[in-house]
């Protein structure tokens, strides 16, 4: 039995993986006919056997969850400290995303905190950016609809506005 296991391991796992590691899809596409032939030849045995097993053991129990069951599961995970509250909210939001309309999740352009490309990054503006708490701030040129870049707040950490005048441009 040990010899048989070794032979199956070497010829059924190690050698095929070594040969097919680079061109697995190509080899699989060209040898698909072998799989179809084996399936066709074994149907007289496998189909009745699977029908008998389904009758004796019952249908396979599915582990599919709908959205409500998953949300309940996330809530249980949160109660058991397997998930943090903000993680559960993110997962719940991801499940509800398909049911949302774009206007429900997007901020209207007139309410977006933006900066003009010619803004001077002085002490007051840096305080304002910090107080807003946004990690990404759109930069527009001319009018608010013409967004040309995005300023990452973390890039402002090392800026000292007292040493020199800095503009976004």
C-alpha positions in Angstrom: 0.0 0.0 0.0 2.9 2.4 0.8 4.4 1.6 -2.6 1.1 2.3 -4.4 0.7 5.6 -2.6 4.2 6.6 -3.5 3.6 5.7 -7.2 0.3 7.6 -7.3 2.0 10.6 -5.6 5.0 10.7 -7.9 3.2 10.0 -11.2 -0.2 11.6 -10.4 1.0 14.7 -8.5 4.7 15.6 -8.6 5.5 14.9 -12.3 2.3 16.4 -13.8 2.7 19.6 -11.7 6.4 19.9 -12.7 5.6 19.4 -16.4 2.5 21.6 -16.4 3.4 24.4 -14.1 4.2 26.8 -16.9 1.7 25.8 -19.6 -1.1 24.3 -17.5 -4.0 26.1 -19.5 -2.5 25.2 -22.8 -1.9 21.5 -21.9 -5.4 21.4 -20.3 -7.0 22.8 -23.5 -5.3 20.2 -25.7 -6.0 17.2 -23.4 -9.6 18.1 -22.7 -10.8 15.3 -25.0 -9.2 12.7 -22.7 -11.3 14.0 -19.8 -14.5 13.9 -21.9 -13.7 10.4 -23.1 -13.1 9.2 -19.5 -16.4 10.8 -18.4 -18.3 9.2 -21.3 -16.8 5.8 -20.6 -17.5 5.8 -16.9 -21.1 7.2 -17.1 -22.6 3.7 -17.0 -21.0 3.1 -13.6 -21.0 6.6 -12.1 -24.5 7.7 -12.9 -26.4 4.8 -11.3 -23.9 4.8 -8.4 -24.6 8.6 -7.7 -28.4 8.0 -8.0 -28.2 5.2 -5.4 -26.1 7.3 -3.1 -28.5 10.2 -3.4 -31.4 7.9 -2.5 -29.5 6.4 0.5 -27.8 9.5 1.9 -30.2 12.2 0.6 -29.4 15.2 -1.5 -26.2 17.2 -0.7 -26.7 19.8 2.0 -25.9 23.2 0.5 -24.0 25.8 2.5 -25.3 28.8 0.5 -26.4 31.8 2.5 -28.6 34.6 1.4 -27.8 38.2 2.3 -29.9 38.3 5.5 -28.3 35.1 6.8 -24.9 36.5 6.1 -25.7 39.7 7.9 -26.9 37.7 10.9 -23.7 35.6 10.7 -21.6 38.8 10.7 -23.6 40.1 13.7 -22.8 36.9 15.6 -19.2 37.2 14.6 -19.2 40.7 16.0 -20.7 39.6 19.3 -18.1 36.9 19.6 -15.3 39.4 18.8 -14.3 37.7 15.6 -15.2 40.9 13.7 -15.0 44.5 14.7 -18.0 46.8 14.4 -16.6 48.8 11.5 -15.6 45.6 9.7 -19.2 44.3 10.0 -20.6 47.6 8.7 -18.3 47.3 5.7 -19.4 43.8 5.0 -23.0 44.7 5.4 -22.5 47.6 3.0 -20.9 45.4 0.4 -23.8 43.1 0.5 -26.3 46.0 0.0 -24.2 47.6 -2.8 -26.1 45.9 -5.6 -29.4 47.3 -4.4 -28.1 50.9 -4.2 -28.5 53.6 -6.7 -25.5 55.8 -7.6 -27.0 58.9 -6.2 -27.4 57.2 -2.8 -23.7 56.6 -2.4 -22.0 59.5 -4.2 -21.5 62.9 -2.8 -22.9 65.7 -5.0 -20.2 67.7 -6.7 -21.3 70.9 -5.1 -20.8 69.4 -1.6 -17.4 67.9 -2.3 -14.5 69.5 -0.5 -12.1 70.6 -3.3 -9.1 72.9 -3.8 -8.3 75.2 -6.7 -5.0 74.3 -8.4 -3.7 77.8 -7.6 -4.3 77.5 -3.9 -1.5 78.6 -1.6 -0.7 75.9 1.0 -0.3 78.2 4.0 -0.8 77.5 7.6 -4.6 78.3 7.5 -5.2 76.0 4.5 -3.3 73.1 6.1 -5.3 73.5 9.3 -8.5 73.5 7.2 -7.5 70.4 5.3 -6.6 68.7 8.6 -9.9 69.7 10.2 -11.9 68.3 7.2 -10.3 64.9 7.8 -10.3 63.7 4.2 -7.5 61.5 2.9 -8.0 62.5 -0.8 -8.9 66.0 -1.9 -9.8 66.7 -5.5 -7.9 69.5 -7.2 -9.8 71.5 -9.9 -8.6 74.0 -12.5 -10.9 76.9 -13.5 -14.2 75.4 -12.5 -15.2 72.5 -10.2 -16.2 70.2 -13.0 -12.6 70.1 -14.3 -10.8 67.9 -11.8 -7.2 67.6 -12.8 -5.6 65.8 -9.8 -6.1 64.4 -6.3 -4.1 65.7 -3.4 -3.3 63.0 -0.8 -3.4 64.4 2.7 -0.6 62.2 3.9 1.7 64.0 1.4 1.3 67.2 3.4 2.8 65.7 6.6 6.3 67.1 6.0 5.4 70.4 4.6 6.4 73.4 6.7 4.4 76.4 5.4 6.5 78.9 7.4 9.7 78.2 5.4 8.4 78.9 1.9 5.2 79.5 0.0 3.9 76.4 -1.6 1.2 76.1 -4.2 -0.5 73.0 -5.4 0.4 73.6 -9.0 
